[in-house]
Amino acid sequence: MTDQPLVAVIVPALNEAGKIGRVLDKMPRDPRFEAIVVDDGSTDGTGEEARAHGAAAVVRHHVRGGVGAAIRDGWRVALDRNRPYVALVSGDDQHDPAELVCAFEVLLRDQVDYVQGSRWMQGGRVEGQPGGRGLGTRAYSIAFSILAGRRITDATNGFRILRADVLRDPGINLDQAWLTSYDLEPYVLFKAIRRGYRVAEVPCTVRYHAREGYTKMRGPRDWWRLFRPAVLLRFGVKR
């Protein structure tokens, strides 16, 4: 037991005023968890709203660096605070942070290193209309699984929790210049699988807020950023 939080929940956010407060209000009422918000160059008061709703720390990027850069900086803060576990949820209220409690219990009970959330496995849920994105995430997960050599039902899902030691692995280089956008999350998942870490999936909820907008991904370029880590790593182009 410790009087310090065990899990640093990283919440990357870009212009999520009106949503980031809802995300933080849904954080587990559990002293094992703390929220670290990374405000990636917002112009709408996202950081101020995060502080008002109880974020343990708010990291401010004065210039937008990309979602990968935001996650990486949040992880650095977590490591500096000596948190043994790190988690990730989106800043746009797609995930339910309260579900992190069950995910953490799975990680501890099954003694795994990395827990990936899945909306598509039994028990997972989708609220709202994903449109073509639903088909895209399923197809992506099949391709990712083939390249990684491990079945993952929802490889694009940003809901995850892992041991901080995975990020300290010298074979996982988070500081590469090409990992500042949507590439970082699939990079870490792919590397965790290929380096023999114990990876499990848990069901989770994903909500699509059609009226407010539910993604900042735009077109083939961003989908390629999501897809390329598995391709480049599998064929040895990147490390």
Secondary structure, DSSP 8 states (H G I E B T S, - for coil): --SS-SEEEEEEESS-TTTHHHHHHTS-S-TTEEEEEEEES-SSSHHHHHHHTT-SEEEEESS---HHHHHHHHHHHHHHTT-SEEEE--TTS-S-GGGHHHHHHHHHHHT-SEEEEESSSTT-EEES--THHHHHHHHHHHHHHHHHTS--S-TT---EEEEHHHHH-TT--TT-TT-SSTTHHHHHHHHHHHTT--EEEEE-EEE--TTT------HHHHHHHHHHHHHHHHTTS--
